Amino acid sequence: MFGTNFKKAREKLGISQREAARRLKVNQPFISAAETGAANLTIERMALLARFVGMPLFELLRPTAIDEGIGDNPPGDGADGADAGGEVN
């Protein structure tokens, strides 16, 4: 779930695995393993990858985060059924 969402977010930004690895100062096989679930990622590593693609970690852990366009709307804008105060409409 995390890896798939990270990959979709990375691709949406037009960043290759090689470029992501270079910017994050890791090797490309690590990025591949993170995306396929082969890497045993710590919360810290997942948070780093989430920041890299500009998304909160919890969104990348959701089953359909990227498919639903999560991250396209800032929090509290009402797009998620909540008003700016966080109350559900």
MIDOSE-1310 file (N, C-alpha, C; in nm, 2 decimals, decimal comma, always signed):
residues 89
mfgt	+0,08/-0,12/+0,00/+0,00/+0,00/+0,00/+0,09/+0,13/+0,00; +0,18/+0,14/+0,10/+0,26/+0,26/+0,10/+0,35/+0,27/-0,02; +0,41/+0,16/-0,06/+0,50/+0,15/-0,17/+0,43/+0,19/-0,30; +0,31/+0,13/-0,32/+0,23/+0,16/-0,44/+0,20/+0,31/-0,45
nfkk	+0,15/+0,36/-0,34/+0,11/+0,50/-0,33/+0,23/+0,59/-0,35; +0,35/+0,56/-0,29/+0,47/+0,64/-0,31/+0,51/+0,64/-0,46; +0,50/+0,52/-0,52/+0,54/+0,51/-0,66/+0,44/+0,60/-0,75; +0,32/+0,59/-0,72/+0,22/+0,67/-0,80/+0,25/+0,82/-0,78
arek	+0,27/+0,86/-0,66/+0,30/+1,00/-0,63/+0,43/+1,05/-0,70; +0,53/+0,96/-0,69/+0,66/+0,99/-0,76/+0,64/+1,01/-0,91; +0,57/+0,91/-0,97/+0,55/+0,92/-1,11/+0,46/+1,04/-1,15; +0,36/+1,07/-1,06/+0,28/+1,19/-1,09/+0,36/+1,32/-1,09
lgis	+0,47/+1,32/-1,02/+0,56/+1,43/-1,02/+0,66/+1,43/-1,13; +0,67/+1,32/-1,21/+0,76/+1,30/-1,32/+0,90/+1,27/-1,28; +0,92/+1,21/-1,16/+1,05/+1,18/-1,11/+1,08/+1,03/-1,12; +1,19/+1,00/-1,18/+1,23/+0,86/-1,20/+1,29/+0,81/-1,07
qrea	+1,29/+0,67/-1,06/+1,35/+0,61/-0,94/+1,50/+0,66/-0,93; +1,57/+0,66/-1,04/+1,71/+0,71/-1,03/+1,72/+0,85/-0,98; +1,64/+0,94/-1,02/+1,64/+1,08/-0,98/+1,60/+1,09/-0,83; +1,50/+1,01/-0,79/+1,46/+1,01/-0,65/+1,57/+0,96/-0,56
arrl	+1,64/+0,86/-0,61/+1,75/+0,80/-0,53/+1,86/+0,90/-0,52; +1,89/+0,97/-0,63/+2,00/+1,07/-0,62/+1,96/+1,19/-0,52; +1,84/+1,23/-0,53/+1,80/+1,34/-0,44/+1,79/+1,30/-0,30; +1,75/+1,18/-0,27/+1,74/+1,13/-0,13/+1,87/+1,07/-0,08
kvnq	+1,97/+1,06/-0,17/+2,10/+1,01/-0,13/+2,09/+0,86/-0,08; +2,02/+0,79/-0,16/+2,01/+0,64/-0,14/+2,03/+0,58/-0,28; +2,04/+0,45/-0,28/+2,06/+0,38/-0,41/+1,92/+0,35/-0,48; +1,93/+0,34/-0,61/+1,80/+0,31/-0,68/+1,74/+0,18/-0,64
pfis	+1,81/+0,07/-0,61/+1,74/-0,05/-0,57/+1,66/-0,03/-0,44; +1,71/+0,07/-0,35/+1,63/+0,10/-0,23/+1,49/+0,15/-0,27; +1,49/+0,25/-0,36/+1,36/+0,30/-0,41/+1,27/+0,19/-0,46; +1,33/+0,11/-0,55/+1,25/+0,00/-0,61/+1,20/-0,09/-0,50
aaet	+1,28/-0,13/-0,40/+1,24/-0,22/-0,29/+1,13/-0,15/-0,21; +1,14/-0,02/-0,18/+1,04/+0,06/-0,11/+0,91/+0,05/-0,18; +0,91/+0,06/-0,31/+0,79/+0,07/-0,39/+0,72/-0,07/-0,41; +0,80/-0,17/-0,41/+0,75/-0,31/-0,42/+0,71/-0,38/-0,29
gaan	+0,75/-0,31/-0,18/+0,73/-0,37/-0,05/+0,84/-0,46/+0,00; +0,94/-0,48/-0,08/+1,05/-0,56/-0,04/+1,14/-0,51/+0,07; +1,14/-0,37/+0,08/+1,22/-0,31/+0,19/+1,14/-0,31/+0,32; +1,21/-0,33/+0,43/+1,15/-0,32/+0,56/+1,17/-0,18/+0,61
ltie	+1,07/-0,09/+0,57/+1,09/+0,05/+0,60/+1,05/+0,09/+0,74; +1,13/+0,17/+0,80/+1,09/+0,23/+0,93/+1,00/+0,34/+0,91; +0,93/+0,38/+1,02/+0,84/+0,50/+1,01/+0,92/+0,62/+0,96; +1,05/+0,64/+1,01/+1,13/+0,75/+0,97/+1,15/+0,75/+0,82
rmal	+1,18/+0,63/+0,77/+1,21/+0,62/+0,62/+1,08/+0,65/+0,54; +0,97/+0,60/+0,59/+0,84/+0,63/+0,52/+0,81/+0,78/+0,53; +0,84/+0,84/+0,64/+0,81/+0,99/+0,65/+0,90/+1,06/+0,56; +1,03/+1,02/+0,55/+1,12/+1,09/+0,45/+1,07/+1,08/+0,31
larf	+1,03/+0,96/+0,27/+0,97/+0,94/+0,13/+0,85/+1,02/+0,11; +0,76/+1,02/+0,21/+0,64/+1,10/+0,20/+0,67/+1,25/+0,18; +0,76/+1,30/+0,26/+0,80/+1,44/+0,25/+0,85/+1,47/+0,11; +0,93/+1,37/+0,06/+0,99/+1,39/-0,07/+0,88/+1,41/-0,18
vgmp	+0,77/+1,34/-0,17/+0,67/+1,36/-0,27/+0,56/+1,46/-0,23; +0,58/+1,52/-0,12/+0,50/+1,63/-0,07/+0,36/+1,59/-0,02; +0,36/+1,47/+0,04/+0,23/+1,42/+0,10/+0,25/+1,38/+0,24; +0,15/+1,40/+0,32/+0,16/+1,35/+0,46/+0,17/+1,19/+0,46
lfel	+0,24/+1,14/+0,55/+0,26/+0,99/+0,56/+0,13/+0,92/+0,56; +0,03/+0,97/+0,65/-0,09/+0,89/+0,66/-0,17/+0,88/+0,53; -0,15/+0,97/+0,44/-0,22/+0,96/+0,31/-0,15/+0,85/+0,22; -0,02/+0,83/+0,23/+0,04/+0,73/+0,16/+0,01/+0,59/+0,21
lrpt	-0,04/+0,59/+0,34/-0,07/+0,46/+0,40/-0,22/+0,42/+0,37; -0,30/+0,51/+0,31/-0,43/+0,48/+0,27/-0,44/+0,39/+0,15; -0,53/+0,30/+0,14/-0,54/+0,21/+0,02/-0,56/+0,28/-0,11; -0,64/+0,39/-0,11/-0,67/+0,45/-0,24/-0,62/+0,60/-0,24
aide	-0,52/+0,63/-0,17/-0,48/+0,77/-0,15/-0,46/+0,84/-0,29; -0,38/+0,79/-0,37/-0,34/+0,85/-0,50/-0,46/+0,85/-0,59; -0,53/+0,74/-0,60/-0,64/+0,72/-0,70/-0,75/+0,82/-0,67; -0,77/+0,86/-0,54/-0,87/+0,95/-0,51/-0,83/+1,10/-0,52
gigd	-0,70/+1,12/-0,56/-0,65/+1,25/-0,58/-0,62/+1,32/-0,45; -0,60/+1,24/-0,34/-0,56/+1,30/-0,21/-0,43/+1,38/-0,23; -0,43/+1,49/-0,16/-0,31/+1,58/-0,18/-0,34/+1,69/-0,27; -0,45/+1,68/-0,35/-0,48/+1,78/-0,45/-0,55/+1,90/-0,38
nppg	-0,61/+1,88/-0,27/-0,68/+1,99/-0,19/-0,62/+2,01/-0,06; -0,59/+2,14/-0,02/-0,54/+2,16/+0,11/-0,64/+2,13/+0,22; -0,59/+2,08/+0,34/-0,68/+2,05/+0,45/-0,77/+2,17/+0,48; -0,89/+2,13/+0,52/-0,98/+2,24/+0,57/-1,05/+2,32/+0,46
dgad	-1,03/+2,28/+0,33/-1,10/+2,36/+0,23/-1,24/+2,31/+0,20; -1,28/+2,21/+0,27/-1,42/+2,17/+0,26/-1,43/+2,05/+0,16; -1,33/+2,02/+0,08/-1,33/+1,92/-0,02/-1,35/+1,78/+0,04; -1,31/+1,76/+0,17/-1,33/+1,63/+0,23/-1,45/+1,62/+0,32
gada	-1,54/+1,71/+0,31/-1,66/+1,71/+0,39/-1,64/+1,78/+0,52; -1,53/+1,84/+0,54/-1,50/+1,91/+0,67/-1,49/+2,06/+0,64; -1,53/+2,15/+0,72/-1,51/+2,29/+0,70/-1,37/+2,33/+0,75; -1,34/+2,45/+0,74/-1,20/+2,50/+0,79/-1,18/+2,47/+0,93
ggev	-1,28/+2,45/+1,01/-1,26/+2,43/+1,15/-1,25/+2,28/+1,18; -1,26/+2,19/+1,08/-1,24/+2,05/+1,10/-1,38/+1,98/+1,13; -1,49/+2,05/+1,13/-1,62/+1,99/+1,16/-1,67/+1,93/+1,03; -1,73/+1,81/+1,04/-1,79/+1,75/+0,93/-1,92/+1,81/+0,90
n	-1,94/+1,84/+0,77/-2,07/+1,91/+0,73/-2,18/+1,81/+0,71
